[in-house]
Amino acid sequence: MESSNRQNIATVRAKLEFPVWHRTFTKAYSAWSNAPSDLKTPLLLHGPALSAAESWLLDCPDKLSEGSVPPQCCETLLTTDWAAAGVS
C-alpha cells in the first residue's frame, strides 16, 4: 500500500513539474524579450534555470513545440553564445 502511494505521488509530481516550470519559463522569457537591449544579458537563463530548460528541451521536445512557447525562445536558448554573454 505504501509503495502504491509513493508511485501515485511520483506520478502526480511528474505531471505537475512541467506546467509549473513552463509558467516560470514563460514569465522569464517575456521579461527577457521585453527588456531593453542593455538589460537582456543579466536576464538570460543561467545556472539551475538554464539546466532545467535544457533538460526539458531534451526530455520533452513535443511539449515545447511550436505554439506552446514563443517560437524563437528555444532557438535563443540553443544558439546563444553563453560565454560571450558572460554566463558560465
N, C-alpha and C positions, 0 to 999 in steps of 0.2 A: 504494500500500500504506500509506504513512504517513497519507494522508488518511482511509483506511478505519479505521485505528487511532484517529485523533483523533475520528472520528464515534462509534466504539464507546465510547471513554472518555466522551465527552459524553453519550451515551445512558445509560450506567451511572450517571454522576454525577447526571443529572436524575432517574433512578429512585430514587436514594438520598437526595437532598436533602430531599424532603418527609418521609419517615419519620423522618429524624434531627431535622428541625425540629419535627415533630409531637410526638415524645417529649419534647423540651426544653420545648415549649409546654405540654404536659400537666402536666409537673412544676411549671412556673411557675404555671399556673392552680391546681393543687392547693395549692401553698404560699399563694397569694393567698386562695383560698376558705377555707382552714383557719386563716388568721391572725386574731388579734383585730382588731376594727374599727380600733383606733388604729394598727395596723401595715399596714393594707391599702394606703394611698396610696403608701408607698415601694415596695411590691411590684407596682404597676401597670406594665404594659409601657410602655416609652418608648424613644426613640432607635431604634437599629437593630433591636431586638427588636420594637418596635411596627410599624416599617416592614415587616419580614418578615411579621408576622402579617397586616397589611393586604394585602400583596401576595398571600399565599397565599389569603386570603379572596376576593379579587377574581379571581385566576387559576384557582383550583381549588375553587369552592364545593361541588362534588359530593364532594370528599374531606373537606370539613368539614361534611358533612351530619349530620343527627340520628343519634345513635348513635356517631359517630366521635369526637365531643368532647362534653363536658358541654353540655347544651342551652342553658344560659344564658350560656356563655362568649362565643360570637360576639355575642350581644346586648349583653353587657357591654362588649366591645371596641368596638362601634359606637356605643353610646349614652352612654358615659362622658363626662362634661364634663371633658376633659383640662385645660383652662385652670383650672377651679375646683380641680382636683386638684393644681395646681402643676406640671403637666407641659407643657413647651413643645415 
